[in-house]
Amino acid sequence: MGYWFEDPGIKGLLPLATAAGIRGLSSVFNTPMMIMGANVFSEAPGLGPGTIDHLNNKCPKKRAFVVSDEFGKRYADKVEKFLLAWGYTTESWCKVEPEAPIENVQACAVAMTAFEPDLIMAVGGGSVMDAAKGAWVIYERPDLQNLMAFSPLSPLGLRKKAVMAAVPTTAGTGSECTGAAVLHDHANDRKIPIASAELVPDFAILSPEFTMTMPEKLTLGTGLDVLAHAMDAVTCIAATEMTDAMGLAAIEMVHKYLPRAVANGRDREARLRMLLAASIAGISFGNSGASLTHSFGHSLGSLFHVHHGLAVGFFIPFCLQYYAKTSEKHVRIARTLGIQGKDRKESLDNLVAHTRAFFKSLNVPLSLKELGVSEEKMKAEMPRLIPYTREDIDSIFSPRPMTETQCEKFWHYAYHGKDIDF
């Protein structure tokens, strides 16, 4: 079964579409309506239009299908209670599996289709939101059962049946603000990104209370995902002034608030700021693209079962060094963090050292060896690691292309935690 991102036509068109000259002719900055704060699910009238008023404007049938998983069910129940109080008919499907397997998404779509909602409410982390997006496509377009093959350049025609609201319970993926989703093809141990501007949710509803119970490791992993999104958004070839502004803001917020959220999960300010940082970074990379942190991270996560956020975050310092051969965007990041050097090389050295010190303070491994990856297994998997990394759609947005030889060398350097010097 072929994947859409293996199509040479798409591979040729996407870099062209991101060129400044093309984007200057016509471009769109796509975001959901964002509703945020501690009182977003109030069951009583407020001073002005509240969450329910915005939902009602788009949902005349008031039929809500709530998608979640076992962890998020407690919050899905709260959302369902809120909707019932305002006259909605609801059904919950809390069976999303980790990493959103294709078969699991299809099962969700079957239940969704049987219920016929005009509101899809995804309550959970990245896997839940991504699964809901995939099921939404099948619900609206039953002719597109093969999610691994549809092109991001083809119109989907969504919203004829339903709109989507995303309620994150983790502060990481930013899926509540992007038109991307990552599904899992277990048959081939491969993460499959799907993308369309139409997949950006209509509403992103941010309740910091929903992130308060994240355990320390999940808080850290999802926080690293935010940082990887923001770093890549700033450095990738499709970055613009608007995506830079949001990406740099998210980088600053992660450095300030992630250590606090990891140290004390009940720190309400840190939880709120990390939730906002996740959405800000999501908007940033959702409009510019991620890059090699995700190409490598997707491969590492698929074949070695490393948490997505840790997998992509781990590669940040290595990718910064690789990009620097053809890009100066690291200077802007260093300036934002107050560590700019006298020239681009010193700025890079300062930024990489700063990032590694930040990781060390959070007990993040600095090499694949420290991460527990077997060198023997890595070498054995290299025939898959190299094509999986280079064929990943995010590699297209790298400011510096990568050959097979460079990719293999990169993996070995990352295993030993060596500086990228090629």
Backbone torsions as a table, in degrees:
resi	resn	phi	psi	omega
1	MET	NA	125.1	-177.6
2	GLY	-82.2	151.7	175.8
3	TYR	-101.1	148.8	-176.5
4	TRP	-61.5	-33.7	-174.9
5	PHE	-78.8	-1.6	173.5
6	GLU	-88.8	-8.2	179.8
7	ASP	-68.4	117.3	-178.2
8	PRO	-62.0	-27.7	178.2
9	GLY	-65.0	-44.1	178.5
10	ILE	-66.6	-41.8	179.2
11	LYS	-60.3	-33.1	178.7
12	GLY	-78.0	-33.8	-175.2
13	LEU	-79.8	-35.7	-175.4
14	LEU	-61.1	-46.5	177.1
15	PRO	-61.1	-37.2	178.3
16	LEU	-63.6	-41.4	-178.4
17	ALA	-65.4	-24.4	-179.3
18	THR	-89.6	-4.7	-179.5
19	ALA	-63.0	143.4	-176.1
20	ALA	-58.5	-39.0	-178.7
21	GLY	-63.5	-39.2	178.7
22	ILE	-70.9	-45.7	-179.7
23	ARG	-65.0	-27.3	178.6
24	GLY	-69.0	-22.2	178.5
25	LEU	-73.8	-43.1	179.5
26	SER	-166.7	127.5	178.2
27	SER	-148.4	162.1	-177.2
28	VAL	-129.2	139.5	173.2
29	PHE	-109.5	107.9	-166.0
30	ASN	-102.5	122.6	177.0
31	THR	-140.9	154.3	172.3
32	PRO	-81.6	168.6	165.7
33	MET	-70.3	128.4	-177.4
34	MET	-106.5	125.5	178.7
35	ILE	-120.4	119.1	-170.6
36	MET	-140.4	149.7	177.0
37	GLY	135.9	177.3	-175.3
38	ALA	-76.8	-12.1	-173.0
39	ASN	-120.8	30.6	-173.9
40	VAL	-73.5	-17.4	-180.0
41	PHE	-115.2	44.1	179.4
42	SER	-70.5	139.0	177.4
43	GLU	-97.8	8.7	178.5
44	ALA	-122.2	151.0	178.4
45	PRO	-60.9	145.1	177.8
46	GLY	-108.3	-166.9	-178.4
47	LEU	-74.2	-29.3	179.6
48	GLY	-137.8	-170.0	179.1
49	PRO	-58.7	130.9	178.9
50	GLY	-108.2	-171.4	-178.4
51	THR	-53.0	-45.4	-175.4
52	ILE	-65.5	-33.2	179.3
53	ASP	-65.9	-41.2	179.0
54	HIS	-67.3	-39.7	177.9
55	LEU	-65.2	-43.9	-178.1
56	ASN	-59.2	-31.9	179.9
57	ASN	-63.4	-23.1	-176.7
58	LYS	-109.9	-10.1	-170.1
59	CYS	-128.0	75.9	-177.3
60	PRO	-66.4	-29.9	-179.5
61	LYS	-77.7	-21.3	-178.7
62	LYS	54.4	47.0	174.9
63	ARG	-116.4	111.9	-173.7
64	ALA	-112.6	127.4	176.4
65	PHE	-105.9	113.3	-175.0
66	VAL	-96.7	120.9	-179.0
67	VAL	-106.3	132.0	179.0
68	SER	-157.6	-169.4	175.5
69	ASP	-131.5	-175.0	-176.7
70	GLU	-61.4	-41.6	-179.8
71	PHE	-66.2	-40.7	-174.5
72	GLY	-86.2	-1.2	-174.7
73	LYS	-57.8	-36.9	-179.7
74	ARG	-59.9	-35.6	179.7
75	TYR	-82.7	-33.3	174.8
76	ALA	-61.4	-37.4	177.9
77	ASP	-62.9	-39.7	178.7
78	LYS	-66.0	-41.8	179.1
79	VAL	-66.0	-40.8	179.5
80	GLU	-64.6	-40.6	177.3
81	LYS	-60.9	-41.1	177.2
82	PHE	-61.2	-46.1	-178.6
83	LEU	-67.0	-41.3	178.3
84	LEU	-61.5	-38.2	180.0
85	ALA	-62.7	-25.5	-179.1
86	TRP	-104.0	19.8	169.9
87	GLY	88.7	15.0	178.7
88	TYR	-85.9	148.8	166.7
89	THR	-93.4	130.5	-172.6
90	THR	-127.9	159.1	168.7
91	GLU	-145.1	134.9	178.9
92	SER	-104.8	140.8	174.0
93	TRP	-129.0	93.9	-174.0
94	CYS	-104.5	51.3	-174.8
95	LYS	-120.7	15.6	179.6
96	VAL	-65.5	133.8	179.4
97	GLU	-96.4	155.8	178.6
98	PRO	-55.4	141.4	178.0
99	GLU	71.0	6.7	174.8
100	ALA	48.6	68.3	177.0
101	PRO	-60.7	144.9	-177.7
102	ILE	-53.4	-44.9	-177.7
103	GLU	-64.3	-35.9	178.7
104	ASN	-67.5	-39.5	177.0
105	VAL	-64.0	-41.6	179.2
106	GLN	-64.4	-37.1	177.4
107	ALA	-65.6	-39.3	176.2
108	CYS	-61.5	-41.5	-179.2
109	ALA	-63.6	-35.4	178.1
110	VAL	-62.7	-46.8	179.2
111	ALA	-65.9	-39.5	178.8
112	MET	-62.5	-44.2	-179.2
113	THR	-64.0	-38.7	179.5
114	ALA	-65.7	-32.8	-177.5
115	PHE	-83.5	-28.9	179.6
116	GLU	58.0	61.0	179.7
117	PRO	-79.2	161.3	165.5
118	ASP	-110.6	1.6	172.6
119	LEU	-136.0	125.4	172.5
120	ILE	-107.0	121.7	-177.1
121	MET	-115.3	108.3	179.1
122	ALA	-93.4	119.3	-177.0
123	VAL	-121.4	103.5	-178.5
124	GLY	162.9	-163.0	178.0
125	GLY	-86.0	-163.3	-175.6
126	GLY	-59.5	-40.2	-179.3
127	SER	-61.8	-40.0	180.0
128	VAL	-66.4	-48.4	-178.7
129	MET	-65.0	-38.7	179.1
130	ASP	-68.0	-40.9	178.0
131	ALA	-63.3	-41.1	179.3
132	ALA	-63.2	-37.9	177.9
133	LYS	-64.6	-44.9	179.3
134	GLY	-63.2	-43.0	178.6
135	ALA	-65.4	-35.7	178.1
136	TRP	-60.6	-43.3	178.6
137	VAL	-59.1	-46.9	-178.5
138	ILE	-66.5	-38.5	178.2
139	TYR	-61.0	-45.7	-178.7
140	GLU	-77.3	-33.6	-176.0
141	ARG	-129.5	77.8	-179.0
142	PRO	-60.5	-14.0	176.7
143	ASP	-77.6	-7.9	-178.2
144	LEU	-108.8	53.3	179.7
145	GLN	-64.8	-30.9	-179.5
146	ASN	-87.7	87.3	-177.4
147	LEU	-67.2	-19.1	-176.7
148	MET	-78.7	-6.9	-173.5
149	ALA	-115.9	-14.9	-173.7
150	PHE	-75.9	141.6	-173.4
151	SER	-84.3	139.0	176.1
152	PRO	-70.1	-11.1	179.6
153	LEU	-89.4	-7.1	-179.3
154	SER	-97.6	136.9	178.2
155	PRO	-66.1	143.0	179.5
156	LEU	-96.9	-33.2	-177.4
157	GLY	73.3	37.8	178.9
158	LEU	-72.0	170.8	174.5
159	ARG	77.9	12.6	170.5
160	LYS	-79.0	-25.4	179.7
161	LYS	-111.1	-37.0	-172.6
162	ALA	-154.9	158.3	168.4
163	VAL	-108.8	169.6	-176.5
164	MET	-126.8	137.8	171.8
165	ALA	-119.9	135.7	-179.2
166	ALA	-115.3	129.9	-178.8
167	VAL	-122.8	95.6	-176.6
168	PRO	-72.1	139.6	173.8
169	THR	-109.3	3.2	172.3
170	THR	-130.1	156.7	179.1
171	ALA	-107.3	82.8	-174.5
172	GLY	-159.6	-68.2	-166.8
173	THR	-66.8	-30.5	-175.9
174	GLY	71.4	9.7	-177.1
175	SER	-60.9	-21.7	177.7
176	GLU	-65.7	-13.5	-176.5
177	CYS	-124.4	9.6	-176.9
178	THR	-122.6	163.0	175.3
179	GLY	-97.6	23.1	-178.5
180	ALA	-115.3	154.8	172.3
181	ALA	-148.2	146.8	178.0
182	VAL	-116.9	117.7	179.0
183	LEU	-107.4	169.3	-175.1
184	HIS	-122.2	125.2	173.8
185	ASP	-96.3	93.3	-175.5
186	HIS	-65.8	-28.5	-178.2
187	ALA	-61.4	-30.0	-178.6
188	ASN	-118.1	10.9	-178.1
189	ASP	50.2	51.5	-174.0
190	ARG	-137.0	136.5	175.0
191	LYS	-86.8	131.4	-174.0
192	ILE	-116.5	107.5	176.6
193	PRO	-77.7	139.3	168.6
194	ILE	-120.6	150.8	-173.8
195	ALA	-152.1	142.3	173.8
196	SER	-168.7	140.4	176.4
197	ALA	-58.9	-26.4	-179.3
198	GLU	-72.9	-14.9	-179.1
199	LEU	-85.0	-3.0	173.4
200	VAL	-64.8	122.9	-179.0
201	PRO	-57.3	152.4	176.7
202	ASP	-71.9	-32.7	-179.0
203	PHE	-133.7	137.0	168.2
204	ALA	-115.4	114.6	-175.3
205	ILE	-109.1	112.3	-171.2
206	LEU	-107.9	109.8	176.6
207	SER	-116.3	110.1	-178.1
208	PRO	-59.8	-26.4	179.2
209	GLU	-60.3	-29.0	-177.6
210	PHE	-73.9	-12.0	-179.8
211	THR	-105.1	-1.2	-172.3
212	MET	-68.2	-24.2	-176.0
213	THR	-96.2	6.1	176.8
214	MET	-61.7	128.9	176.2
215	PRO	-68.2	166.9	-173.7
216	GLU	-57.0	-46.8	-177.5
217	LYS	-64.0	-39.0	178.8
218	LEU	-69.5	-39.1	176.3
219	THR	-58.1	-45.0	-179.8
220	LEU	-66.5	-48.6	-177.6
221	GLY	-60.9	-45.1	-179.7
222	THR	-69.3	-33.3	176.8
223	GLY	-65.3	-38.1	176.3
224	LEU	-66.1	-32.7	175.8
225	ASP	-61.9	-42.7	177.1
226	VAL	-58.6	-46.4	-177.9
227	LEU	-64.0	-40.7	178.4
228	ALA	-64.6	-41.9	177.3
229	HIS	-58.6	-47.7	-175.3
230	ALA	-68.1	-43.1	179.5
231	MET	-61.4	-46.1	-179.5
232	ASP	-68.0	-37.6	-179.4
233	ALA	-60.6	-37.9	-179.0
234	VAL	-74.1	-37.6	-172.5
235	THR	-91.9	-15.6	-173.2
236	CYS	-73.6	166.2	-172.0
237	ILE	-70.9	-19.5	-177.3
238	ALA	-96.7	9.3	-178.9
239	ALA	-63.4	146.4	176.5
240	THR	-130.7	176.2	177.7
241	GLU	-59.1	-36.2	-178.5
242	MET	-71.7	-44.0	179.3
243	THR	-70.1	-34.7	176.5
244	ASP	-59.7	-46.8	-177.2
245	ALA	-58.6	-43.2	-178.8
246	MET	-75.3	-39.2	178.7
247	GLY	-63.6	-44.1	179.2
248	LEU	-65.2	-38.2	177.4
249	ALA	-62.9	-42.0	-179.7
250	ALA	-65.5	-40.5	178.0
251	ILE	-58.2	-45.8	180.0
252	GLU	-62.9	-42.5	-179.0
253	MET	-65.8	-40.4	179.6
254	VAL	-62.4	-44.7	179.9
255	HIS	-62.7	-31.4	-177.6
256	LYS	-84.0	-41.0	-168.2
257	TYR	-107.4	-21.2	-179.8
258	LEU	-62.9	-45.3	178.1
259	PRO	-57.9	-36.4	178.9
260	ARG	-68.5	-41.3	-179.6
261	ALA	-67.3	-36.1	178.6
262	VAL	-69.0	-41.7	-177.4
263	ALA	-70.9	-33.9	-176.4
264	ASN	-145.6	98.6	-177.9
265	GLY	-64.5	-13.9	179.5
266	ARG	-94.6	6.9	177.3
267	ASP	-72.7	100.0	-172.8
268	ARG	-63.7	-40.3	179.7
269	GLU	-64.3	-45.2	-179.3
270	ALA	-62.9	-40.3	179.0
271	ARG	-63.3	-44.8	179.7
272	LEU	-63.6	-45.8	-176.5
273	ARG	-66.9	-35.7	177.5
274	MET	-70.4	-34.7	176.4
275	LEU	-64.3	-42.6	176.9
276	LEU	-65.8	-41.2	179.7
277	ALA	-61.1	-39.7	179.2
278	ALA	-61.9	-43.4	-179.8
279	SER	-71.2	-39.0	178.0
280	ILE	-63.0	-45.2	177.2
281	ALA	-64.8	-35.8	177.7
282	GLY	-62.0	-44.5	177.2
283	ILE	-62.5	-41.1	-178.0
284	SER	-62.8	-57.0	-177.5
285	PHE	-75.0	-22.4	176.3
286	GLY	-66.2	-23.3	179.5
287	ASN	-106.5	-3.8	178.7
288	SER	-127.1	-33.8	-178.6
289	GLY	112.4	153.2	169.5
290	ALA	-92.0	-175.0	-176.3
291	SER	-146.7	-137.0	-168.7
292	LEU	-68.2	-25.0	176.1
293	THR	-57.4	-36.4	-178.4
294	HIS	-83.4	-32.1	175.4
295	SER	-61.7	-47.5	178.0
296	PHE	-71.8	-41.9	-177.5
297	GLY	-63.9	-39.6	177.4
298	HIS	-61.6	-41.3	-179.9
299	SER	-67.4	-44.6	178.8
300	LEU	-61.9	-44.6	-179.3
301	GLY	-64.6	-40.4	-177.5
302	SER	-68.5	-44.6	-171.9
303	LEU	-93.7	-19.7	-178.8
304	PHE	-122.3	3.7	172.8
305	HIS	56.7	44.5	175.2
306	VAL	-92.9	138.8	179.0
307	HIS	-51.1	136.6	-174.1
308	HIS	-52.6	-49.2	-176.4
309	GLY	-62.3	-43.8	177.7
310	LEU	-66.0	-39.1	-178.0
311	ALA	-63.0	-44.6	-178.3
312	VAL	-79.0	-38.4	-179.8
313	GLY	-63.9	-37.7	-179.2
314	PHE	-52.9	-36.6	-173.0
315	PHE	-83.6	-2.4	-175.5
316	ILE	-53.6	-55.6	-176.5
317	PRO	-62.7	-36.4	179.1
318	PHE	-65.7	-42.9	-179.0
319	CYS	-68.1	-38.2	177.3
320	LEU	-58.3	-42.1	178.9
321	GLN	-67.5	-37.8	-179.9
322	TYR	-68.3	-43.7	-179.7
323	TYR	-62.9	-32.9	-168.7
324	ALA	-63.1	-16.4	177.4
325	LYS	-65.8	-26.8	-176.3
326	THR	-128.6	1.6	-175.1
327	SER	-137.1	146.8	176.0
328	GLU	-111.2	10.9	-175.5
329	LYS	-65.0	-21.8	177.6
330	HIS	-61.8	-24.0	179.0
331	VAL	-65.3	-38.9	178.5
332	ARG	-65.7	-38.9	178.4
333	ILE	-65.6	-44.3	178.6
334	ALA	-61.0	-40.6	179.7
335	ARG	-63.4	-41.7	179.4
336	THR	-60.9	-37.2	-178.5
337	LEU	-87.3	0.4	177.8
338	GLY	74.8	27.6	-177.2
339	ILE	-128.2	25.7	-178.9
340	GLN	-65.2	138.4	178.7
341	GLY	-94.7	-174.0	-176.9
342	LYS	-75.6	-19.0	176.8
343	ASP	-148.9	179.8	-174.7
344	ARG	-64.9	-34.9	179.6
345	LYS	-67.0	-44.9	-179.8
346	GLU	-66.7	-35.9	176.8
347	SER	-62.9	-41.1	177.5
348	LEU	-64.1	-48.2	-179.9
349	ASP	-59.1	-42.4	179.5
350	ASN	-64.2	-41.9	-177.1
351	LEU	-68.0	-43.5	179.6
352	VAL	-65.0	-43.9	178.5
353	ALA	-63.3	-40.8	179.3
354	HIS	-64.1	-43.2	-179.6
355	THR	-64.1	-43.8	179.3
356	ARG	-65.8	-37.7	177.2
357	ALA	-65.9	-38.9	177.2
358	PHE	-62.2	-45.8	177.9
359	PHE	-61.5	-44.8	-177.7
360	LYS	-61.9	-37.2	179.2
361	SER	-65.4	-22.1	179.9
362	LEU	-104.1	8.6	179.6
363	ASN	62.7	36.0	175.6
364	VAL	-88.7	128.4	179.3
365	PRO	-59.5	145.2	-179.3
366	LEU	-105.0	2.8	176.2
367	SER	-147.8	156.7	176.7
368	LEU	-64.6	-30.2	177.0
369	LYS	-61.8	-45.8	177.6
370	GLU	-65.0	-29.1	-179.6
371	LEU	-73.4	-12.4	178.2
372	GLY	95.6	11.2	178.3
373	VAL	-76.8	132.8	178.4
374	SER	-77.1	125.8	178.7
375	GLU	-63.7	-37.4	178.9
376	GLU	-62.2	-44.1	179.8
377	LYS	-69.2	-37.6	178.9
378	MET	-60.0	-43.9	179.1
379	LYS	-64.4	-39.5	179.7
380	ALA	-66.2	-32.5	-178.1
381	GLU	-88.9	-1.4	-175.7
382	MET	-56.3	-35.8	177.2
383	PRO	-60.3	-22.1	174.8
384	ARG	-99.5	-36.9	-177.6
385	LEU	-58.9	-41.8	-177.0
386	ILE	-65.8	-54.0	179.2
387	PRO	-67.0	-36.5	178.6
388	TYR	-59.7	-40.6	-178.8
389	THR	-71.6	-48.2	-175.3
390	ARG	-72.5	-29.1	-179.6
391	GLU	-86.1	-14.0	178.0
392	ASP	-57.3	135.5	-172.9
393	ILE	-62.0	-27.6	-179.4
394	ASP	-65.9	-22.4	179.6
395	SER	-64.3	-24.3	180.0
396	ILE	-62.6	-28.7	-175.0
397	PHE	-91.9	6.1	178.4
398	SER	-68.7	138.5	176.4
399	PRO	-70.4	-7.8	178.5
400	ARG	-138.7	120.4	178.3
401	PRO	-62.3	164.7	-178.0
402	MET	-135.7	128.2	176.4
403	THR	-84.9	170.0	177.0
404	GLU	-61.4	-42.0	180.0
405	THR	-62.9	-44.3	179.0
406	GLN	-64.5	-37.8	-179.0
407	CYS	-63.9	-46.1	179.0
408	GLU	-62.8	-42.2	179.3
409	LYS	-62.6	-39.9	179.3
410	PHE	-59.3	-45.4	179.6
411	TRP	-60.5	-41.9	-179.8
412	HIS	-68.6	-38.2	177.2
413	TYR	-64.2	-42.4	-179.6
414	ALA	-65.5	-34.1	179.0
415	TYR	-61.5	-41.4	-177.7
416	HIS	-92.0	-5.1	-179.4
417	GLY	73.5	27.6	-177.7
418	LYS	-84.2	150.1	174.0
419	ASP	-63.7	139.0	175.4
420	ILE	-75.7	113.0	-175.7
421	ASP	-119.6	22.5	-179.0
422	PHE	-127.1	NA	NA
